[in-house]
Every structure is written in structure tokens, then in C-alpha cells.
Amino acid sequence: MTRTITISALVVLMLLSACSNTATPQPAADAVGKQVMVDGGSYTDVNASELQTMLADKDFTFINVHIPFEGDIPGTDLSIPYDQIAQNLDKLPDKNAKIVLYCRSDRMSNIAAEVLVGLGYTNIYNLDGGMVDWETAGLTIER
């Protein structure tokens, strides 16, 4: 009798454990890019294809930080020199709003992204490869 109760209890426990949700959490379906860790936090690098998708449903401020001016990707909202980004915070949305930066090759936009993260901005994206990769992907630059 005791053996039957023990076996029944084990069967019930096995069935309950089989029904539990132990799946590994999956990233959000809209997650794009790769995280870049810097002092103060991180920003996200996106490629030209990912940015093109983001622009189709634009929900961010899009900033060209390249100097000297060599053109804009269509949809650009602001042009702020990368080395003057900290002096132009009044032109930016709040620190939690999505901001996407780009320049010609991504050197200047990486610097600007790092500065903004260091100042407490939490939702910064950078076009990896800049306008060079954008054009290589067959996409246009407004000159």
C-alpha cells in the first residue's frame, strides 16, 4: 500500500514537472543590432538593412554627426557635429527616447554615442559602417 502511494506520488510529480514552463526566454521579436558596452552603459550598433527597416516605421530622432557635411540619409532629423553633441543637448529628446546616430564611416558616430551614453542617454543606436555601408547596400544619400 505504501509502495503504491509512493509510486503514485512520483508519477504525479513527474507529470506536474513536465507541464511546467522551463523554456529559455527568447529575445524580443523586434530586437535588432548588437550591444556595444561603454563607460556608463551601452548603445546598439545596427547595420544598413536593420536601419532601413527601422526607418520604415520611424519612432526615433535620426541625427547625422559627420563633419564636414557629406550628405544625409533620407529621414534625417538633425545634423549636429559629433564633437559638439554634448553642447547641443537642448536639441535632443529626453534621455530615454530612441536616438539613432550616423556619420560617414561610423567613427564619429561611435564617439557621439559613447558621449551620450556617458551623459545618461539610455536608448542610443549607431549605424555600423555609416553612410559608406548604407551606399554599399545600394541605398541613397541626399547631397
Phi and psi in degrees as a GROMACS rama.xvg file:
@    title "Ramachandran Plot"
@    xaxis  label "Phi"
@    yaxis  label "Psi"
@TYPE xy
-62.4526  -37.7634  THR-2
-64.8571  -39.1836  ARG-3
-64.9921  -41.5606  THR-4
-66.0236  -42.283  ILE-5
-62.9588  -45.7654  THR-6
-64.2582  -41.9849  ILE-7
-62.2015  -41.7576  SER-8
-64.039  -41.4018  ALA-9
-63.8469  -40.6683  LEU-10
-62.8949  -44.9273  VAL-11
-61.8772  -43.87  VAL-12
-62.4349  -41.735  LEU-13
-64.4525  -41.7159  MET-14
-64.5151  -42.389  LEU-15
-64.9577  -41.6404  LEU-16
-68.5398  -30.4267  SER-17
-69.7253  -26.304  ALA-18
-86.3112  -12.3217  CYS-19
-72.0229  153.492  SER-20
-91.1726  104.406  ASN-21
-117.413  20.0197  THR-22
-64.6621  147.012  ALA-23
-72.4375  131.425  THR-24
-60.0021  138.246  PRO-25
-101.431  147.941  GLN-26
-64.012  156.528  PRO-27
-58.4084  144.99  ALA-28
-61.4868  -28.8372  ALA-29
-92.6699  6.6247  ASP-30
-65.8799  130.979  ALA-31
-132.247  161.06  VAL-32
76.0953  -172.548  GLY-33
-131.057  139.84  LYS-34
-71.3664  137.3  GLN-35
-118.766  114.974  VAL-36
-83.1571  132.12  MET-37
-138.765  170.431  VAL-38
-56.7736  126.343  ASP-39
95.1815  -7.21416  GLY-40
152.148  -136.572  GLY-41
-154.831  163.277  SER-42
-133.995  172.606  TYR-43
-116.725  124.434  THR-44
-84.2712  131.645  ASP-45
-121.792  149.558  VAL-46
-90.49  177.016  ASN-47
-60.8561  -41.0836  ALA-48
-64.6608  -43.3191  SER-49
-63.7252  -41.5012  GLU-50
-65.492  -39.483  LEU-51
-59.3523  -42.0126  GLN-52
-64.3868  -43.241  THR-53
-62.0782  -38.6349  MET-54
-67.7574  -26.4093  LEU-55
-66.1176  -25.7031  ALA-56
-132.451  57.3168  ASP-57
-60.5384  123.164  LYS-58
-136.683  38.4366  ASP-59
-149.969  164.489  PHE-60
-91.3335  128.261  THR-61
-110.033  117.162  PHE-62
-124.225  126.468  ILE-63
-90.3017  120.761  ASN-64
-109.26  9.11339  VAL-65
-76.1649  139.436  HIS-66
-132.718  141.294  ILE-67
-70.9838  164.583  PRO-68
-57.6159  129.092  PHE-69
-129.741  15.3015  GLU-70
121.58  170.444  GLY-71
-127.503  147.593  ASP-72
-76.9424  135.868  ILE-73
-53.1948  136.072  PRO-74
99.7735  -1.19273  GLY-75
-63.5991  134.699  THR-76
-94.6418  -39.4789  ASP-77
-140.676  153.315  LEU-78
-121.505  115.567  SER-79
-132.61  119.929  ILE-80
-54.4159  137.285  PRO-81
-54.9021  -35.3666  TYR-82
-84.8157  4.81156  ASP-83
-123.728  12.2374  GLN-84
-61.8452  -40.393  ILE-85
-68.2017  -24.8414  ALA-86
-86.6562  -2.15608  GLN-87
-122.12  28.1922  ASN-88
-62.0216  -26.0368  LEU-89
-65.2461  -17.6848  ASP-90
-88.7705  -11.4829  LYS-91
-93.0622  155.388  LEU-92
-71.5952  -176.73  PRO-93
-63.2603  166.893  ASP-94
-67.4692  -13.0915  LYS-95
-102.68  -5.08297  ASN-96
-74.5475  151.074  ALA-97
-74.4792  128.118  LYS-98
-129.137  130.513  ILE-99
-114.687  127.29  VAL-100
-110.29  150.213  LEU-101
-154.764  161.873  TYR-102
-146.288  -160.981  CYS-103
-69.4172  -48.9628  ARG-104
-117.742  -17.9287  SER-105
105.344  0.376333  ASP-106
-66.3458  -50.1785  ARG-107
-69.027  -37.2623  MET-108
-71.6904  -31.5101  SER-109
-62.6372  -42.1846  ASN-110
-63.1252  -46.8482  ILE-111
-62.9863  -39.1453  ALA-112
-62.5438  -43.9213  ALA-113
-63.4103  -40.034  GLU-114
-62.0734  -47.6791  VAL-115
-64.4255  -41.5862  LEU-116
-61.042  -42.3457  VAL-117
-62.6071  -24.5494  GLY-118
-91.062  4.32957  LEU-119
101.067  4.86662  GLY-120
-73.5477  135.944  TYR-121
-113.973  -4.70199  THR-122
-135.262  56.1128  ASN-123
-99.8222  134.867  ILE-124
-121.595  153.186  TYR-125
-135.291  135.663  ASN-126
-77.5464  105.989  LEU-127
-65.751  123.785  ASP-128
87.8937  -8.37229  GLY-129
56.7369  -154.725  GLY-130
-63.4532  -26.9532  MET-131
-60.4829  -51.2179  VAL-132
-68.3434  -33.6316  ASP-133
-58.9928  -48.329  TRP-134
-68.3584  -38.6414  GLU-135
-59.776  -31.58  THR-136
-77.6888  1.96835  ALA-137
85.5422  14.8563  GLY-138
-96.7923  158.807  LEU-139
-94.004  153.953  THR-140
-119.642  134.367  ILE-141
-87.0959  123.628  GLU-142
